[in-house]
Amino acid sequence: MRIILRRMVASICMLLILLGVLLGTLGNLSHKSYVAALMTAGLLAMLVFWFREKQPHCLDSLERQSPLVICLLLSAFCLLLNGAWVFAFHPVQAPDYQTFFQAASDLASRRSLSGKDYIAMFPHILGYAAFLSVFLRLFGESLMTAALVNVVLTTLSGVVLYTLSLKFCDRRAAFLTLFFWTVCPSKLLYNAMSLSEPLYTCLLLLFFLLVSGTVDVHTEKEQLGKAAVCGLLSGFALAMVNAARPIGIIPMIAYFSWMLLLSDWKTVMSRKKTMLLFSFLLLLSYTAAGRIWNSYVAEKLEQEPPSVPGYSIYVGFNPGTQGSYADEDMDLLQSRYFGEYDRNAEAAQQSMLKSAKERISDNRKSIPSLMMHKLGTLLGHDEGGAFYSKESLSDRNYALWCIISNDWYYLVCILAIAGCVKMWKNPPGNSFMIITLCLVGIVLAQLLVEVAARYHYCLIPMLLLLASPALKKRHPPV
């Protein structure tokens, strides 16, 4: 039964990726460059598989090298490449990113928050701002500080990707996974901006690493000390994810779903004390850290943070914009916050949730097509980095970055689909399935709220991990 469930998860994941890409390319023929990029990515994927089959000397030699040395060299390359880019490229910051940086600057200087009313409606802004403010206080209130912090977070994410891929697959897959992450075009562009994605993406990967280091130990010996430390750190990491982007509950649900339905139950039961202790402390630290953070937010904003994302759901079901941002929706939220509810963010968001339910009821028949369109928006291309850099790029350079970003992204999606096929043939019982569940959960959750292409940033490392089984060395048949 568990094998059937694992195959179902792998199938759903593969279907979502495939549908998202096809809806964004073949379903959007007005942009023929998307189809051309997909065809180019298909040729590149064939080249990757050809190299894997031929086992060239440059990749075979990896088997004789120390994994630590390879990781250090690739990490240095990641740090230098991304660092050089942020020193060379200084884009105009989009309004949302200006808000992040201004809030961080206010916190660093211990000033009153200048955009307190706006932040009260979207308190996750404060999560990233509080993190960034520590570095602004230490190294100066400069956008370069934010960019360099992004570079360090990117490199740390690469190290975790390498470690996970090495653990689940082999050295070849780990090498290629970190290399692909290092040269990701949209990530290079995003790193020059003040945004929260590099932070919560890194925290999600650290959560996967902590879980794997606890539950995938091939021994029946209980390791209670390690489970306690990893459980506490895992819960804290997810609480930090929630502070920067309210998706921390999704990997939590993915973990418990895996443990109860998809894991190797004999292994879990043989180490039940370890698993129970880890799970308990994961929940405890997540809850405690979340309450501490909410108290901090309430103190800074002088009101309790809203408990529901009513506005985001309202926007997510806007048939006129296909679930994307609309000035009219923001104007409605502002009028309720400043007018009807006297600067009460909770009341304004609850009111928007009520309006969202009415909008859903009024447009019930169009919801399936809306979900399809939103899936195409979320996973259909990877031009977000170029889009937010458009003011700082010439028309020719903008078009070039869009093409390169989409070529790279579609290649990774094709490899991830191939990895899902391998998972279906040989479904793993280890924590690799948590990554798959988390990707599915984030995609489905995103379909319920406001959607934009940039929101798939945190999914890119998961796609790379899903691609790992397709990148590893093939063993000749016996």
N, C-alpha and C positions, 0 to 999 in steps of 0.2 A: 504493500500500500504506500509506504514512504517513497519508494522508487517512482511510483506513478505520480505522486504529488510533486516530486522534484522535477520530473519531466514536464509536468503541467506548468510549473513556474518558469522553467527554461523556455517552454513554448510561448508563454505569454510575453516574456521579456523579448524574445526574438521577434514576435509579431509586432510589438510596440515600436521597436527600433526600425523594422522593415517598413511598417506603415508610415511612421513619421518621416522617413527619408523619401518614400515614394510620394506621399502627399505634398512634400515640399519641393519635389522635382517634377515628376510626371503629372502631378496634380496642380502644378503651377507653371504651365507652358508659356505664360506671358514673359517669364524670365528664362529664356532658353540657355543662359549660361549655367543654370543649375543642372540641367540635363547633361550639358557638356562636361561639367565638373564631375558628375556621377560616372560618366563613361570613362573619363580619365582615371578616376579612383578605381574603377573596375580593372583597368589595365595595370595600374600600380599594384593592386591586390594580387593579380596573376603573377606579377614579377616577384612579389614577396613570397608567394607559395613556390615559385620556381626555385628561388634561392634556398628555401627551406628544404626542398626535395634534393637539390644538388649538394647541399651541405658544403658551401665554400669554405676555404681554409680560414678566412677571417672570422667566421662564426664558430667553426670547429675548435679553433684555438681557445675560445672562451672556456671550453670544458677543462682546459689545463691551467687556467688562471684562477687566482684566489678571488672568490666572490667579493670579499671586502675591498680588494684593490680595484676591481672593476667598478664597484659602487662609488668609491672615493674619486676615481677618475671621471666617471660620468657626472657625479654631483658637482665636481669642480667645473666641468664643462657647462652644466646647467647654470651654475652661479655666474660664471663669466659671461655667457651668452646673454642671459636675461639682464644681468647687471649692465653690460655694455649697451643694451638696447635702451634702458631707462635713462642712461646718461646722454644718449644721442637723440631721444625722441621726447618732446615735452608738449603733449597735446593740450588743447583747451578742454577743461574739465566740464563734463555735462552737469546740468543743474543738480541732479541727485547726488553726484559725487562731490560737488561743491558743498552741499548740505552736510554730507559725512565729514568732510574736512573741517568745515566751520565749527561743527559740534565738537570735534576732537580738539580743535584749537582752543575753544572756550573752556573745555575741561582741563586742558593742559595748563592754561593760564589762570585757572580757578575763577573764571568769569561766569556770570549768569548766562545760561544758554540763550543765544540770540533768536533761535527759531523754536522756542519752547512749545508754542501752540502746535506747530506742524509735527514736531517730534512726539508730542503727546498722542497724536493719532497713529503714529507709526514708530513705536518705541524701540523696534529692533535697530533703528538708526543709532540709538545710544549704545548698543552692544559693541558694534565695531568702533564707534567713536571713543568709547572708554578704553578699548584695547590700544587704539592708535595714539591716544593722548599720552600714554606712558612713554612712547618713543619720541613724541613731539617735545615732551618735557625734557627728555634726556639729550636729544640731538638737534633740537631746534624746530620751530614751526614752519617747516618747508614741505612743499609737495614732494621734493626729492626724498625726504625721510619716509613718507608714505610709500613711494615707489620702491625704495630699497627694502622696506619691510615686506612688501609683496614679493620681491625677489627671494628673500630668505624663506618666506613661507612656501613659495613655489619649489625651492630646492628641497626643503624638508618634505614636502608632499612627494617629490620625486624619489627621495630615499625610502619613504614608506611604500610607495608603489613598487620599487625594486625589491624590497624585503618581502612584500606579500606575493609578488609574482614568483620570486625565487622559492618561496615556501610552498606555493600551490602548484607550480609548474617546474621550470628548470632555469639554468643560467642564461640560456639563449633567450627565452621568453622575457626574463627579467631585464636583460640588456636592452632588448628592443622596446619594451614597455617604457623604461626610463628615457631612452633616446627619443621615442615618439613624443613623450610628455615635454621633454626639453625644447623641442623645435615646434611645438604647437603654435601656429601663427596668431590665433586670436588671444591666446594667453600672453604672448609677447606684448601685444597692444594693450591689453587690460592692465598689465603690470605697471604701466606708466600712469595709472589713474588711482584715485582714492576711492576704493570700493571694498565691500565686505567679502566678496566671493573667495579670494585666496585664503582668508582666515577660516571661514566655516568649512570650506572644502578640505583644508588641511586637518581640521579637527575631526571631520567625518572619517578620513583615512586613518587617523590615529586611533579612533574608536575601533575600526575594523582590525587594526594591528593588535590592540589590547585584547579584544575578544579572541582573536586567533591564537595569541600567545597563551591564553588560558584554556580554551576548550579543545584545541587541536593537539594537545600533548599526548603522544602515543605511549601512555603508561597508565596502569590502574592505580598507581600510588597517588594518594591525595596530596595536593599542593595548596594547602589552605592559606599560607602566608602570601603566596603569589596571587591567588584568587582574590584575596582581600584588597591588596594594593591595586590590582588591575580593575576590580569592580568599582572601587572608589574613583579611580582616575577616569574610567569609562563614563560613569554617571556625570562627573564634572565636565568632561569633554562635551557630552550631549547637552548639558545645561548651557555651556558656552555657545554651542551651535544655535540653540534656541534664542539666546540673547541677541545673536547677530542675524539670524534668519529663523523664523518660527517653523522649523522642520525637524527639530530634535526628537520629537516623538516618533517619527517614521523609522529611523534605525532601531529605536527601542522596540517597536512593534515587530520589526523584521527579525530581531534577535530572538524574541520569545516565540514567534511563529516558527522559526527554524528549530529551536530547541524542542518544542512540543510536537511538531509535525514532520520535519524534514531531516532531523539529525540522525546519526547512527545511535539508536536508542540504547543498544547494549553498552556502547562506550560511555554514554551519558550516565547510565545507571551504575556503571562500575566506578564512576567518580562523582557520585551524586552529591557528596558533601561539598566538593569543590564547586560544582555547578550551582548548587543552592546558595552557597555563600557569595559567589560572584554575582548571581542574579539579585539577591537581597541587597547587597551593598551598591549595586548598579542603580536600583530603584531608590535606595535611601539617599545616596549622594546626589542623584539627579533632582529629587524632590527638594532636598535641603538647599542645594545650590540655587535652584530656581526660586525658592522663597527669598533667599538672601538677595538675589539679583532684583526681584520685584520690589523689595523694600528699598533698594538703592534707587531704582527707577522712580518710585513714588516720591522719594525725598528730592530728587533732582527736578522732577516735573511738577511737584506739589499736587499730585493727584495719582490715583491708582492707574496702572496701565490697563488698557481695554482687554477684556477677556476673549473677545471674538474679532476676527478680521472681516467685519461686515462689509466694509467698503470693497475689499479685494474680491469677495464673493460677488458683490453687486456688479463690479466691473467684469468679472469673469463670465457672467451670463448676459453681457450686453450684446445683442444680436447685430447691432449696427456697426460695432467695431470688431466683431468676431472675438470678443473676450479680451481685447487689448485696451490700453489707456484711452480715456476720453475726457476732454476738458469739462464737459457737461456733468460727468459723474463726480469729478473732483469739486466742481462748483456746488453740487448738491451736498456733499459732505461738509464743505466749508460753511455753507449756509446753516446747516443743522448744528455744527459745532459752535459757531460764533453766535447764531441766532436762537434757535429753539432750545438748545441745551446749555447755554451759558458756559461755554468752554469746558464741558464735561465730555472727555473722550469716550468713556465707557458708554454713556447714554447715546452719543452720536453714532458710535459703531453698532450698538444694538439696534438703533433706528435704521441704519443702513442694511443690517441683516434682515430686518422685517421687510424692507423694500426689495431686497434680493429674493426673498421667498415669493413675493408678489410677481417679480420679473420672471422668475422660473416658471411660476404657474401660468403666466400669460403667454410664454413662449415654449411651452412644453413640447410641441410638435417639432420645433426646429433644434431642439437640444442635441440629438444625435449628429446632425450635420455640423453644429457648432463645435462639438467635441472633436470631430474629425479635423476641422479647420484649425483648432487650437493645438492638436497634436502635430500638425504640419508646421505651425508657427514655432512650437517648442523645439522640435527635433529636425525640422526640414532643412536647415542650413546653419552655418556658423559665421555669419557676417557681423555679429554683434560688436566684436572688437573694432572692426573697420568702421562700422556705423558710428560708434561713439568717438572715433578719431577723425571723422569726416572733415570737420572744420580745419584740421591741421594737416590734411593731405590734399595733394592736387587731384584732379579728377582721374588722371591716369593712374596715380599711385593707389587711389581708393579702389578703383576697379581691379588692379593687380592684387591688392590685399584680399579683396573679396574672393577672387578666383583661387588664390593659394590657400586661403582659410577653408574654403569649401572642398577643394581637392583633398586636403589633409583630413578634414572631418569625415567625408564620405568614405575614405579609405579605412579609417578607424571603425566606422559603423559596419562596413563590410566584414572586417576582421572580427568584430564583436559578434556579428550574426554567425560567422563560422565557428566562433568559440561556443556559442549557444548550441549549435548543432552537435559539437563534441560533447557538451554537457548532457544533451539529450541522450546520446548514445551511451554515455558512461556517467550518469548523474552522481555527483559527489555528495557524500554525507557530511563533509566537514563544513567549516564556517564560510567557505566560498559562496555557499548558497545565500548567506546573509547579504552579501553584496548585490546579488541578483534580486533578492526581495526588496532591498532598499531602493535600487534603481526603479523597479516597477512601482513601488509605493510613492516615490517622489514624482514620477511622471503622472500617475493617476491623481495624486493630490493637487498637482499643478493645474490639471484640467478643471478643477473646481474654482480656481481663483484667477486673478489677472495673469495674463500670459505674455511673455516676450521671449525672443530668441536667447537673450543673455541669461535667462534663468536656467539654461541647461549647463552652465559652467561646471557646477559640482558633479554633473553626470559624466563629464568627459573622462576623469580618472577611472570611474566605474566601467565605462566602455572599454578603456584600455585594459583593465583587469579581466573583463569578460573576453577580450581578444587574446589574452595570454595563452589559453589552451590551444589556440590556432597557430601560435607563434613558436611553440616549443618544438624541440627536436623530435622527429618521427623515428620510432624504433622499427627496424626491419622485421617483417613477419618471421616467426619461428618456423 
